[in-house]
Amino acid sequence: MNSTPASNKMSKKEARQIVYNKLTDALAEFKLVLKKKKFENNLLKATKLFGDDIAKSSVNSKSKVKKTNRRKAAKKSSEPVADNKSPD
């Protein structure tokens, strides 16, 4: 995962790979109990569900942050600036 996407958004494939690696490490003890093929199939199903949702939510949250920052900047620039001069 050394390559960084130009648009800073996480692709579904990258999200799936991250989730797959973390789930494999976390569920290592179950790998011994279940059959290898069954474990892999269930892990891939879970990875698809989690990875796709994570990729979608990361795109949505980044776009919402940008919109709110623009609105705050516009409100701040339109407000009158008060002089804070102290009487001497």
Kinemage of the C-alpha trace (Angstrom):
@kinemage 1
@onewidth
@group {chain A} dominant
@subgroup {mainchain}
@vectorlist {calphas} color= white
{ca met a 1} P 0.000 0.000 0.000
{ca asn a 2} L 2.806 2.364 -0.792
{ca ser a 3} L 0.968 3.962 -3.682
{ca thr a 4} L -1.265 6.879 -2.771
{ca pro a 5} L -4.291 7.674 -4.934
{ca ala a 6} L -4.239 11.117 -6.504
{ca ser a 7} L -7.714 12.038 -5.275
{ca asn a 8} L -7.084 10.965 -1.646
{ca lys a 9} L -10.117 8.691 -1.686
{ca met a 10} L -9.885 5.053 -0.741
{ca ser a 11} L -10.859 2.644 -3.469
{ca lys a 12} L -12.966 -0.413 -2.756
{ca lys a 13} L -10.054 -2.683 -3.552
{ca glu a 14} L -7.765 -0.946 -1.062
{ca ala a 15} L -10.440 -0.978 1.645
{ca arg a 16} L -11.072 -4.679 1.078
{ca gln a 17} L -7.357 -5.466 1.300
{ca ile a 18} L -6.982 -3.575 4.584
{ca val a 19} L -10.041 -5.255 6.095
{ca tyr a 20} L -8.919 -8.684 4.885
{ca asn a 21} L -5.492 -8.301 6.484
{ca lys a 22} L -6.892 -7.100 9.800
{ca leu a 23} L -9.571 -9.802 9.966
{ca thr a 24} L -7.057 -12.519 9.125
{ca asp a 25} L -4.821 -11.404 11.987
{ca ala a 26} L -7.710 -11.022 14.430
{ca leu a 27} L -9.307 -14.379 13.621
{ca ala a 28} L -6.133 -16.472 13.444
{ca glu a 29} L -7.296 -18.784 16.244
{ca phe a 30} L -10.491 -19.674 14.351
{ca lys a 31} L -8.476 -20.611 11.301
{ca leu a 32} L -7.268 -23.694 13.160
{ca val a 33} L -10.805 -24.770 14.120
{ca leu a 34} L -12.569 -24.294 10.772
{ca lys a 35} L -11.722 -25.837 7.459
{ca lys a 36} L -9.461 -23.644 5.362
{ca lys a 37} L -11.860 -23.282 2.420
{ca lys a 38} L -14.830 -22.416 4.636
{ca phe a 39} L -12.763 -19.897 6.594
{ca glu a 40} L -11.528 -18.195 3.419
{ca asn a 41} L -15.012 -18.029 1.845
{ca asn a 42} L -16.560 -16.473 4.937
{ca leu a 43} L -13.662 -14.085 5.314
{ca leu a 44} L -14.026 -12.912 1.704
{ca lys a 45} L -17.772 -12.335 2.154
{ca ala a 46} L -17.194 -10.255 5.266
{ca thr a 47} L -14.396 -8.354 3.569
{ca lys a 48} L -16.657 -7.403 0.667
{ca leu a 49} L -19.362 -6.120 2.981
{ca phe a 50} L -17.089 -4.147 5.267
{ca gly a 51} L -14.677 -2.910 2.611
{ca asp a 52} L -17.327 -1.535 0.285
{ca asp a 53} L -19.120 0.281 3.097
{ca ile a 54} L -15.886 1.741 4.441
{ca ala a 55} L -14.883 3.015 1.000
{ca lys a 56} L -18.297 4.653 0.513
{ca ser a 57} L -18.315 6.260 3.949
{ca ser a 58} L -14.791 7.635 3.574
{ca val a 59} L -15.782 9.382 0.336
{ca asn a 60} L -18.976 10.788 1.865
{ca ser a 61} L -17.327 12.031 5.048
{ca lys a 62} L -14.528 13.790 3.162
{ca ser a 63} L -16.976 15.626 0.902
{ca lys a 64} L -19.087 16.722 3.883
{ca val a 65} L -16.057 18.124 5.663
{ca lys a 66} L -15.098 20.217 2.666
{ca lys a 67} L -18.605 21.671 2.356
{ca thr a 68} L -18.825 22.678 6.020
{ca asn a 69} L -15.401 24.321 5.927
{ca arg a 70} L -16.432 26.470 2.977
{ca arg a 71} L -19.605 27.599 4.714
{ca lys a 72} L -17.769 28.488 7.915
{ca ala a 73} L -15.214 30.485 5.974
{ca ala a 74} L -17.953 32.378 4.154
{ca lys a 75} L -19.758 33.205 7.403
{ca lys a 76} L -16.571 34.412 9.068
{ca ser a 77} L -15.641 36.695 6.178
{ca ser a 78} L -19.125 38.277 6.011
{ca glu a 79} L -19.284 39.165 9.724
{ca pro a 80} L -18.158 42.699 10.656
{ca val a 81} L -14.890 42.921 12.552
{ca ala a 82} L -15.069 44.755 15.872
{ca asp a 83} L -12.218 46.981 16.967
{ca asn a 84} L -10.747 45.836 20.253
{ca lys a 85} L -8.977 49.049 21.165
{ca ser a 86} L -8.575 49.589 24.881
{ca pro a 87} L -8.976 53.134 26.210
{ca asp a 88} L -5.640 54.543 27.375
